[in-house]
């Protein structure tokens, strides 16, 4: 949980989110047991107000640049303003099935 903890701490300190969930989805992919390579981040922050979806993702990617350059292979980002989050009633998009090399097509 070293990578996951790092992601959680960086997002909390730099975005001051009202909601933040970091999910390790590595187990859904063709990686060794206990890997920390595939993550989904759901984050709600006032920092996203007035920013496009692309700008929000760029902000999160910038905060997590060290992890993305190293152990993180895939990062799914759901970045919302407080108003958007309330309209969604906390609904989170499901992650797609892995299409990795060891998966049947």
Backbone atoms as SQL, in Angstrom:
CREATE TABLE atoms (id INTEGER PRIMARY KEY, chain TEXT, resi INTEGER, resn TEXT, atom TEXT, x REAL, y REAL, z REAL);
INSERT INTO atoms VALUES
  (1, 'A', 1, 'UNK', 'N', 0.804, -1.204, 0.000),
  (2, 'A', 1, 'UNK', 'CA', 0.000, 0.000, 0.000),
  (3, 'A', 1, 'UNK', 'C', 0.848, 1.271, 0.000),
  (4, 'A', 2, 'UNK', 'N', 2.087, 1.138, -0.330),
  (5, 'A', 2, 'UNK', 'CA', 2.980, 2.300, -0.331),
  (6, 'A', 2, 'UNK', 'C', 2.581, 3.295, -1.410),
  (7, 'A', 3, 'UNK', 'N', 2.344, 2.814, -2.623),
  (8, 'A', 3, 'UNK', 'CA', 1.989, 3.690, -3.733),
  (9, 'A', 3, 'UNK', 'C', 0.619, 4.308, -3.485),
  (10, 'A', 4, 'UNK', 'N', -0.335, 3.509, -3.085),
  (11, 'A', 4, 'UNK', 'CA', -1.680, 4.015, -2.820),
  (12, 'A', 4, 'UNK', 'C', -1.643, 5.101, -1.749),
  (13, 'A', 5, 'UNK', 'N', -0.899, 4.874, -0.699),
  (14, 'A', 5, 'UNK', 'CA', -0.785, 5.857, 0.389),
  (15, 'A', 5, 'UNK', 'C', -0.166, 7.155, -0.117),
  (16, 'A', 6, 'UNK', 'N', 0.835, 7.051, -0.968),
  (17, 'A', 6, 'UNK', 'CA', 1.478, 8.231, -1.539),
  (18, 'A', 6, 'UNK', 'C', 0.479, 9.042, -2.372),
  (19, 'A', 7, 'UNK', 'N', -0.310, 8.347, -3.188),
  (20, 'A', 7, 'UNK', 'CA', -1.325, 9.010, -4.014),
  (21, 'A', 7, 'UNK', 'C', -2.336, 9.720, -3.117),
  (22, 'A', 8, 'UNK', 'N', -2.831, 9.033, -2.110),
  (23, 'A', 8, 'UNK', 'CA', -3.818, 9.622, -1.191),
  (24, 'A', 8, 'UNK', 'C', -3.268, 10.868, -0.510),
  (25, 'A', 9, 'UNK', 'N', -2.048, 10.788, -0.019),
  (26, 'A', 9, 'UNK', 'CA', -1.447, 11.916, 0.692),
  (27, 'A', 9, 'UNK', 'C', -1.217, 13.112, -0.209),
  (28, 'A', 10, 'UNK', 'N', -0.727, 12.879, -1.414),
  (29, 'A', 10, 'UNK', 'CA', -0.471, 13.987, -2.341),
  (30, 'A', 10, 'UNK', 'C', -1.759, 14.680, -2.758),
  (31, 'A', 11, 'UNK', 'N', -2.785, 13.906, -3.084),
  (32, 'A', 11, 'UNK', 'CA', -4.060, 14.513, -3.477),
  (33, 'A', 11, 'UNK', 'C', -4.673, 15.286, -2.316),
  (34, 'A', 12, 'UNK', 'N', -4.609, 14.730, -1.119),
  (35, 'A', 12, 'UNK', 'CA', -5.178, 15.399, 0.055),
  (36, 'A', 12, 'UNK', 'C', -4.470, 16.718, 0.344),
  (37, 'A', 13, 'UNK', 'N', -3.156, 16.732, 0.241),
  (38, 'A', 13, 'UNK', 'CA', -2.410, 17.940, 0.590),
  (39, 'A', 13, 'UNK', 'C', -2.484, 19.015, -0.489),
  (40, 'A', 14, 'UNK', 'N', -2.604, 18.628, -1.756),
  (41, 'A', 14, 'UNK', 'CA', -2.554, 19.617, -2.824),
  (42, 'A', 14, 'UNK', 'C', -3.918, 20.025, -3.374),
  (43, 'A', 15, 'UNK', 'N', -4.941, 19.213, -3.146),
  (44, 'A', 15, 'UNK', 'CA', -6.274, 19.552, -3.655),
  (45, 'A', 15, 'UNK', 'C', -7.273, 19.858, -2.543),
  (46, 'A', 16, 'UNK', 'N', -6.948, 19.533, -1.306),
  (47, 'A', 16, 'UNK', 'CA', -7.856, 19.693, -0.177),
  (48, 'A', 16, 'UNK', 'C', -9.267, 19.241, -0.578),
  (49, 'A', 17, 'UNK', 'N', -9.416, 17.989, -0.942),
  (50, 'A', 17, 'UNK', 'CA', -10.704, 17.510, -1.451),
  (51, 'A', 17, 'UNK', 'C', -11.758, 17.352, -0.357),
  (52, 'A', 18, 'UNK', 'N', -13.018, 17.525, -0.766),
  (53, 'A', 18, 'UNK', 'CA', -14.124, 17.227, 0.150),
  (54, 'A', 18, 'UNK', 'C', -14.405, 15.727, 0.133),
  (55, 'A', 19, 'UNK', 'N', -13.965, 15.064, -0.933),
  (56, 'A', 19, 'UNK', 'CA', -14.081, 13.605, -1.033),
  (57, 'A', 19, 'UNK', 'C', -12.914, 13.115, -1.874),
  (58, 'A', 20, 'UNK', 'N', -12.295, 12.053, -1.443),
  (59, 'A', 20, 'UNK', 'CA', -11.207, 11.454, -2.209),
  (60, 'A', 20, 'UNK', 'C', -11.160, 9.966, -1.915),
  (61, 'A', 21, 'UNK', 'N', -11.201, 9.185, -2.968),
  (62, 'A', 21, 'UNK', 'CA', -11.080, 7.736, -2.833),
  (63, 'A', 21, 'UNK', 'C', -10.067, 7.255, -3.864),
  (64, 'A', 22, 'UNK', 'N', -9.112, 6.491, -3.408),
  (65, 'A', 22, 'UNK', 'CA', -8.101, 5.902, -4.280),
  (66, 'A', 22, 'UNK', 'C', -8.259, 4.392, -4.182),
  (67, 'A', 23, 'UNK', 'N', -8.545, 3.777, -5.326),
  (68, 'A', 23, 'UNK', 'CA', -8.763, 2.333, -5.350),
  (69, 'A', 23, 'UNK', 'C', -7.671, 1.649, -6.160),
  (70, 'A', 24, 'UNK', 'N', -7.046, 0.674, -5.549),
  (71, 'A', 24, 'UNK', 'CA', -6.062, -0.137, -6.245),
  (72, 'A', 24, 'UNK', 'C', -6.818, -1.204, -7.031),
  (73, 'A', 25, 'UNK', 'N', -6.798, -1.091, -8.355),
  (74, 'A', 25, 'UNK', 'CA', -7.504, -2.037, -9.215),
  (75, 'A', 25, 'UNK', 'C', -6.547, -3.004, -9.897),
  (76, 'A', 26, 'UNK', 'N', -5.346, -3.109, -9.377),
  (77, 'A', 26, 'UNK', 'CA', -4.331, -3.975, -9.983),
  (78, 'A', 26, 'UNK', 'C', -4.789, -5.424, -10.057),
  (79, 'A', 27, 'UNK', 'N', -5.548, -5.855, -9.061),
  (80, 'A', 27, 'UNK', 'CA', -6.023, -7.244, -9.030),
  (81, 'A', 27, 'UNK', 'C', -6.931, -7.584, -10.221),
  (82, 'A', 28, 'UNK', 'N', -7.427, -6.567, -10.909),
  (83, 'A', 28, 'UNK', 'CA', -8.306, -6.773, -12.063),
  (84, 'A', 28, 'UNK', 'C', -7.509, -6.948, -13.363),
  (85, 'A', 29, 'UNK', 'N', -6.201, -6.947, -13.264),
  (86, 'A', 29, 'UNK', 'CA', -5.326, -6.975, -14.435),
  (87, 'A', 29, 'UNK', 'C', -4.312, -8.114, -14.333),
  (88, 'A', 30, 'UNK', 'N', -3.618, -8.332, -15.404),
  (89, 'A', 30, 'UNK', 'CA', -2.634, -9.417, -15.477),
  (90, 'A', 30, 'UNK', 'C', -1.302, -8.961, -14.891),
  (91, 'A', 31, 'UNK', 'N', -1.281, -8.844, -13.570),
  (92, 'A', 31, 'UNK', 'CA', -0.073, -8.420, -12.856),
  (93, 'A', 31, 'UNK', 'C', 0.135, -9.362, -11.671),
  (94, 'A', 32, 'UNK', 'N', 1.324, -9.390, -11.111),
  (95, 'A', 32, 'UNK', 'CA', 1.561, -10.241, -9.943),
  (96, 'A', 32, 'UNK', 'C', 0.673, -9.835, -8.758),
  (97, 'A', 33, 'UNK', 'N', 0.403, -10.772, -7.888),
  (98, 'A', 33, 'UNK', 'CA', -0.378, -10.505, -6.681),
  (99, 'A', 33, 'UNK', 'C', 0.252, -9.374, -5.878),
  (100, 'A', 34, 'UNK', 'N', -0.583, -8.583, -5.234),
  (101, 'A', 34, 'UNK', 'CA', -0.162, -7.461, -4.389),
  (102, 'A', 34, 'UNK', 'C', 0.514, -6.327, -5.152),
  (103, 'A', 35, 'UNK', 'N', 0.263, -6.234, -6.452),
  (104, 'A', 35, 'UNK', 'CA', 0.831, -5.141, -7.251),
  (105, 'A', 35, 'UNK', 'C', 0.129, -3.825, -6.944),
  (106, 'A', 36, 'UNK', 'N', 0.820, -2.746, -7.208),
  (107, 'A', 36, 'UNK', 'CA', 0.256, -1.403, -7.107),
  (108, 'A', 36, 'UNK', 'C', 0.559, -0.684, -8.419),
  (109, 'A', 37, 'UNK', 'N', -0.151, -1.082, -9.462),
  (110, 'A', 37, 'UNK', 'CA', 0.131, -0.562, -10.795),
  (111, 'A', 37, 'UNK', 'C', -1.065, 0.089, -11.483),
  (112, 'A', 38, 'UNK', 'N', -2.278, -0.262, -11.069),
  (113, 'A', 38, 'UNK', 'CA', -3.505, 0.231, -11.698),
  (114, 'A', 38, 'UNK', 'C', -4.402, 0.848, -10.625),
  (115, 'A', 39, 'UNK', 'N', -4.743, 2.130, -10.800),
  (116, 'A', 39, 'UNK', 'CA', -5.531, 2.824, -9.790),
  (117, 'A', 39, 'UNK', 'C', -6.692, 3.589, -10.405),
  (118, 'A', 40, 'UNK', 'N', -7.736, 3.725, -9.612),
  (119, 'A', 40, 'UNK', 'CA', -8.849, 4.615, -9.927),
  (120, 'A', 40, 'UNK', 'C', -8.891, 5.657, -8.817),
  (121, 'A', 41, 'UNK', 'N', -8.984, 6.920, -9.230),
  (122, 'A', 41, 'UNK', 'CA', -9.051, 8.028, -8.292),
  (123, 'A', 41, 'UNK', 'C', -10.373, 8.756, -8.503),
  (124, 'A', 42, 'UNK', 'N', -11.127, 8.916, -7.429),
  (125, 'A', 42, 'UNK', 'CA', -12.319, 9.749, -7.449),
  (126, 'A', 42, 'UNK', 'C', -12.036, 10.885, -6.490),
  (127, 'A', 43, 'UNK', 'N', -12.036, 12.098, -7.013),
  (128, 'A', 43, 'UNK', 'CA', -11.673, 13.237, -6.178),
  (129, 'A', 43, 'UNK', 'C', -12.616, 14.406, -6.463),
  (130, 'A', 44, 'UNK', 'N', -13.070, 15.036, -5.385),
  (131, 'A', 44, 'UNK', 'CA', -13.973, 16.183, -5.458),
  (132, 'A', 44, 'UNK', 'C', -13.273, 17.352, -4.780),
  (133, 'A', 45, 'UNK', 'N', -13.106, 18.447, -5.529),
  (134, 'A', 45, 'UNK', 'CA', -12.355, 19.569, -4.977),
  (135, 'A', 45, 'UNK', 'C', -12.805, 20.885, -5.603),
  (136, 'A', 46, 'UNK', 'N', -12.753, 21.943, -4.807),
  (137, 'A', 46, 'UNK', 'CA', -13.023, 23.282, -5.321),
  (138, 'A', 46, 'UNK', 'C', -11.959, 23.703, -6.334),
  (139, 'A', 47, 'UNK', 'N', -10.796, 23.054, -6.288),
  (140, 'A', 47, 'UNK', 'CA', -9.715, 23.364, -7.238),
  (141, 'A', 47, 'UNK', 'C', -10.152, 23.107, -8.684),
  (142, 'A', 48, 'UNK', 'N', -11.189, 22.302, -8.876),
  (143, 'A', 48, 'UNK', 'CA', -11.654, 21.974, -10.224),
  (144, 'A', 48, 'UNK', 'C', -12.685, 22.964, -10.759),
  (145, 'A', 49, 'UNK', 'N', -13.162, 23.860, -9.918),
  (146, 'A', 49, 'UNK', 'CA', -14.150, 24.850, -10.363),
  (147, 'A', 49, 'UNK', 'C', -13.621, 25.640, -11.555),
  (148, 'A', 50, 'UNK', 'N', -14.420, 25.709, -12.619),
  (149, 'A', 50, 'UNK', 'CA', -14.045, 26.478, -13.806),
  (150, 'A', 50, 'UNK', 'C', -13.028, 25.802, -14.708),
  (151, 'A', 51, 'UNK', 'N', -12.604, 24.594, -14.376),
  (152, 'A', 51, 'UNK', 'CA', -11.618, 23.881, -15.198),
  (153, 'A', 51, 'UNK', 'C', -12.313, 22.814, -16.044),
  (154, 'A', 52, 'UNK', 'N', -11.817, 22.625, -17.252),
  (155, 'A', 52, 'UNK', 'CA', -12.327, 21.569, -18.126),
  (156, 'A', 52, 'UNK', 'C', -11.896, 20.207, -17.580),
  (157, 'A', 53, 'UNK', 'N', -12.496, 19.164, -18.111),
  (158, 'A', 53, 'UNK', 'CA', -12.111, 17.811, -17.696),
  (159, 'A', 53, 'UNK', 'C', -10.634, 17.572, -17.996),
  (160, 'A', 54, 'UNK', 'N', -10.171, 18.040, -19.152),
  (161, 'A', 54, 'UNK', 'CA', -8.760, 17.864, -19.516),
  (162, 'A', 54, 'UNK', 'C', -7.857, 18.587, -18.516),
  (163, 'A', 55, 'UNK', 'N', -8.211, 19.815, -18.165),
  (164, 'A', 55, 'UNK', 'CA', -7.403, 20.589, -17.212),
  (165, 'A', 55, 'UNK', 'C', -7.380, 19.919, -15.836),
  (166, 'A', 56, 'UNK', 'N', -8.488, 19.319, -15.432),
  (167, 'A', 56, 'UNK', 'CA', -8.547, 18.620, -14.151),
  (168, 'A', 56, 'UNK', 'C', -7.617, 17.410, -14.167),
  (169, 'A', 57, 'UNK', 'N', -7.672, 16.658, -15.261),
  (170, 'A', 57, 'UNK', 'CA', -6.807, 15.477, -15.381),
  (171, 'A', 57, 'UNK', 'C', -5.341, 15.892, -15.424),
  (172, 'A', 58, 'UNK', 'N', -5.047, 16.981, -16.120),
  (173, 'A', 58, 'UNK', 'CA', -3.672, 17.465, -16.161),
  (174, 'A', 58, 'UNK', 'C', -3.190, 17.855, -14.766),
  (175, 'A', 59, 'UNK', 'N', -4.060, 18.459, -13.982),
  (176, 'A', 59, 'UNK', 'CA', -3.717, 18.841, -12.616),
  (177, 'A', 59, 'UNK', 'C', -3.404, 17.609, -11.774),
  (178, 'A', 60, 'UNK', 'N', -4.277, 16.612, -11.827),
  (179, 'A', 60, 'UNK', 'CA', -4.056, 15.380, -11.062),
  (180, 'A', 60, 'UNK', 'C', -2.800, 14.663, -11.561),
  (181, 'A', 61, 'UNK', 'N', -2.646, 14.567, -12.879),
  (182, 'A', 61, 'UNK', 'CA', -1.447, 13.926, -13.436),
  (183, 'A', 61, 'UNK', 'C', -0.176, 14.646, -12.993),
  (184, 'A', 62, 'UNK', 'N', -0.212, 15.962, -12.927),
  (185, 'A', 62, 'UNK', 'CA', 0.947, 16.724, -12.472),
  (186, 'A', 62, 'UNK', 'C', 1.281, 16.438, -11.023),
  (187, 'A', 63, 'UNK', 'N', 0.256, 16.352, -10.183),
  (188, 'A', 63, 'UNK', 'CA', 0.460, 16.059, -8.765),
  (189, 'A', 63, 'UNK', 'C', 1.066, 14.664, -8.589),
  (190, 'A', 64, 'UNK', 'N', 0.644, 13.742, -9.450),
  (191, 'A', 64, 'UNK', 'CA', 1.085, 12.339, -9.333),
  (192, 'A', 64, 'UNK', 'C', 2.160, 11.970, -10.359),
  (193, 'A', 65, 'UNK', 'N', 2.886, 12.946, -10.863),
  (194, 'A', 65, 'UNK', 'CA', 3.890, 12.711, -11.911),
  (195, 'A', 65, 'UNK', 'C', 4.925, 11.664, -11.503),
  (196, 'A', 66, 'UNK', 'N', 5.351, 11.696, -10.263),
  (197, 'A', 66, 'UNK', 'CA', 6.369, 10.745, -9.794),
  (198, 'A', 66, 'UNK', 'C', 5.844, 9.307, -9.847),
  (199, 'A', 67, 'UNK', 'N', 4.606, 9.115, -9.405),
  (200, 'A', 67, 'UNK', 'CA', 4.007, 7.780, -9.411),
  (201, 'A', 67, 'UNK', 'C', 3.756, 7.304, -10.847),
  (202, 'A', 68, 'UNK', 'N', 3.295, 8.201, -11.697),
  (203, 'A', 68, 'UNK', 'CA', 3.018, 7.848, -13.096),
  (204, 'A', 68, 'UNK', 'C', 4.310, 7.496, -13.835),
  (205, 'A', 69, 'UNK', 'N', 5.393, 8.174, -13.498),
  (206, 'A', 69, 'UNK', 'CA', 6.684, 7.891, -14.124),
  (207, 'A', 69, 'UNK', 'C', 7.298, 6.594, -13.616),
  (208, 'A', 70, 'UNK', 'N', 6.814, 6.116, -12.491),
  (209, 'A', 70, 'UNK', 'CA', 7.397, 4.924, -11.878),
  (210, 'A', 70, 'UNK', 'C', 6.455, 3.749, -11.847),
  (211, 'A', 71, 'UNK', 'N', 5.922, 3.460, -10.676),
  (212, 'A', 71, 'UNK', 'CA', 5.190, 2.201, -10.508),
  (213, 'A', 71, 'UNK', 'C', 3.787, 2.165, -11.119),
  (214, 'A', 72, 'UNK', 'N', 3.159, 3.318, -11.360),
  (215, 'A', 72, 'UNK', 'CA', 1.777, 3.320, -11.838),
  (216, 'A', 72, 'UNK', 'C', 1.732, 3.145, -13.354),
  (217, 'A', 73, 'UNK', 'N', 1.068, 2.095, -13.782),
  (218, 'A', 73, 'UNK', 'CA', 0.915, 1.785, -15.202),
  (219, 'A', 73, 'UNK', 'C', -0.356, 2.424, -15.774),
  (220, 'A', 74, 'UNK', 'N', -1.423, 2.466, -14.978),
  (221, 'A', 74, 'UNK', 'CA', -2.706, 3.000, -15.436),
  (222, 'A', 74, 'UNK', 'C', -3.373, 3.767, -14.310),
  (223, 'A', 75, 'UNK', 'N', -3.948, 4.922, -14.666),
  (224, 'A', 75, 'UNK', 'CA', -4.619, 5.766, -13.690),
  (225, 'A', 75, 'UNK', 'C', -5.928, 6.262, -14.281),
  (226, 'A', 76, 'UNK', 'N', -7.027, 5.854, -13.684),
  (227, 'A', 76, 'UNK', 'CA', -8.347, 6.335, -14.069),
  (228, 'A', 76, 'UNK', 'C', -8.706, 7.480, -13.126),
  (229, 'A', 77, 'UNK', 'N', -9.111, 8.613, -13.702),
  (230, 'A', 77, 'UNK', 'CA', -9.395, 9.796, -12.890),
  (231, 'A', 77, 'UNK', 'C', -10.840, 10.231, -13.091),
  (232, 'A', 78, 'UNK', 'N', -11.549, 10.372, -11.983),
  (233, 'A', 78, 'UNK', 'CA', -12.878, 10.971, -11.975),
  (234, 'A', 78, 'UNK', 'C', -12.777, 12.194, -11.073),
  (235, 'A', 79, 'UNK', 'N', -12.662, 13.370, -11.685),
  (236, 'A', 79, 'UNK', 'CA', -12.434, 14.617, -10.959),
  (237, 'A', 79, 'UNK', 'C', -13.664, 15.509, -11.088),
  (238, 'A', 80, 'UNK', 'N', -14.265, 15.844, -9.952),
  (239, 'A', 80, 'UNK', 'CA', -15.526, 16.575, -9.956),
  (240, 'A', 80, 'UNK', 'C', -15.468, 17.810, -9.071),
  (241, 'A', 81, 'UNK', 'N', -16.296, 18.792, -9.432),
  (242, 'A', 81, 'UNK', 'CA', -16.552, 19.898, -8.523),
  (243, 'A', 81, 'UNK', 'C', -17.567, 19.407, -7.494),
  (244, 'A', 82, 'UNK', 'N', -17.729, 20.149, -6.439),
  (245, 'A', 82, 'UNK', 'CA', -18.708, 19.779, -5.406),
  (246, 'A', 82, 'UNK', 'C', -20.116, 19.728, -6.004),
  (247, 'A', 83, 'UNK', 'N', -20.455, 20.691, -6.835),
  (248, 'A', 83, 'UNK', 'CA', -21.784, 20.734, -7.467),
  (249, 'A', 83, 'UNK', 'C', -22.017, 19.510, -8.350),
  (250, 'A', 84, 'UNK', 'N', -21.017, 19.138, -9.155),
  (251, 'A', 84, 'UNK', 'CA', -21.142, 17.951, -10.010),
  (252, 'A', 84, 'UNK', 'C', -21.319, 16.686, -9.172),
  (253, 'A', 85, 'UNK', 'N', -20.554, 16.594, -8.096),
  (254, 'A', 85, 'UNK', 'CA', -20.606, 15.425, -7.225),
  (255, 'A', 85, 'UNK', 'C', -21.995, 15.286, -6.599),
  (256, 'A', 86, 'UNK', 'N', -22.555, 16.401, -6.180),
  (257, 'A', 86, 'UNK', 'CA', -23.894, 16.371, -5.594),
  (258, 'A', 86, 'UNK', 'C', -24.936, 15.952, -6.634),
  (259, 'A', 87, 'UNK', 'N', -24.806, 16.450, -7.867),
  (260, 'A', 87, 'UNK', 'CA', -25.734, 16.065, -8.936),
  (261, 'A', 87, 'UNK', 'C', -25.620, 14.574, -9.257),
  (262, 'A', 88, 'UNK', 'N', -24.433, 14.029, -9.136),
  (263, 'A', 88, 'UNK', 'CA', -24.205, 12.601, -9.395),
  (264, 'A', 88, 'UNK', 'C', -24.666, 11.743, -8.227),
  (265, 'A', 89, 'UNK', 'N', -24.942, 12.380, -7.106),
  (266, 'A', 89, 'UNK', 'CA', -25.319, 11.675, -5.879),
  (267, 'A', 89, 'UNK', 'C', -24.268, 10.634, -5.497),
  (268, 'A', 90, 'UNK', 'N', -23.009, 10.970, -5.740),
  (269, 'A', 90, 'UNK', 'CA', -21.914, 10.083, -5.362),
  (270, 'A', 90, 'UNK', 'C', -21.730, 8.881, -6.263),
  (271, 'A', 91, 'UNK', 'N', -22.385, 8.871, -7.422),
  (272, 'A', 91, 'UNK', 'CA', -22.256, 7.737, -8.345),
  (273, 'A', 91, 'UNK', 'C', -20.861, 7.719, -8.965),
  (274, 'A', 92, 'UNK', 'N', -20.268, 6.534, -8.995),
  (275, 'A', 92, 'UNK', 'CA', -18.925, 6.343, -9.537),
  (276, 'A', 92, 'UNK', 'C', -19.021, 5.451, -10.765),
  (277, 'A', 93, 'UNK', 'N', -18.302, 5.823, -11.819),
  (278, 'A', 93, 'UNK', 'CA', -18.286, 5.012, -13.029),
  (279, 'A', 93, 'UNK', 'C', -17.510, 3.726, -12.792),
  (280, 'A', 94, 'UNK', 'N', -18.014, 2.616, -13.321),
  (281, 'A', 94, 'UNK', 'CA', -17.315, 1.342, -13.216),
  (282, 'A', 94, 'UNK', 'C', -16.099, 1.337, -14.127),
  (283, 'A', 95, 'UNK', 'N', -15.099, 0.616, -13.733),
  (284, 'A', 95, 'UNK', 'CA', -13.912, 0.454, -14.567),
  (285, 'A', 95, 'UNK', 'C', -14.187, -0.608, -15.619),
  (286, 'A', 96, 'UNK', 'N', -13.630, -0.419, -16.821),
  (287, 'A', 96, 'UNK', 'CA', -13.826, -1.441, -17.866),
  (288, 'A', 96, 'UNK', 'C', -13.037, -2.700, -17.543),
  (289, 'A', 97, 'UNK', 'N', -13.433, -3.797, -18.150),
  (290, 'A', 97, 'UNK', 'CA', -12.688, -5.039, -17.995),
  (291, 'A', 97, 'UNK', 'C', -11.317, -4.877, -18.609),
  (292, 'A', 98, 'UNK', 'N', -10.348, -5.560, -18.033),
  (293, 'A', 98, 'UNK', 'CA', -8.978, -5.544, -18.540),
  (294, 'A', 98, 'UNK', 'C', -8.917, -6.197, -19.906),
  (295, 'A', 99, 'UNK', 'N', -8.201, -5.589, -20.806),
  (296, 'A', 99, 'UNK', 'CA', -7.998, -6.162, -22.137),
  (297, 'A', 99, 'UNK', 'C', -6.530, -6.578, -22.305),
  (298, 'A', 100, 'UNK', 'N', -5.880, -6.880, -21.180),
  (299, 'A', 100, 'UNK', 'CA', -4.461, -7.247, -21.175),
  (300, 'A', 100, 'UNK', 'C', -4.153, -8.491, -21.979),
  (301, 'A', 101, 'UNK', 'N', -2.887, -8.709, -22.203),
  (302, 'A', 101, 'UNK', 'CA', -2.410, -9.799, -23.058),
  (303, 'A', 101, 'UNK', 'C', -2.839, -11.178, -22.550),
  (304, 'A', 102, 'UNK', 'N', -3.004, -11.324, -21.248),
  (305, 'A', 102, 'UNK', 'CA', -3.350, -12.632, -20.701),
  (306, 'A', 102, 'UNK', 'C', -4.861, -12.837, -20.549),
  (307, 'A', 103, 'UNK', 'N', -5.642, -11.921, -21.053),
  (308, 'A', 103, 'UNK', 'CA', -7.095, -12.022, -20.962),
  (309, 'A', 103, 'UNK', 'C', -7.649, -12.562, -22.277),
  (310, 'A', 104, 'UNK', 'N', -8.707, -13.323, -22.190),
  (311, 'A', 104, 'UNK', 'CA', -9.366, -13.842, -23.399),
  (312, 'A', 104, 'UNK', 'C', -10.094, -12.721, -24.101),
  (313, 'A', 105, 'UNK', 'N', -10.130, -12.758, -25.406),
  (314, 'A', 105, 'UNK', 'CA', -10.827, -11.711, -26.160),
  (315, 'A', 105, 'UNK', 'C', -12.186, -12.170, -26.599);
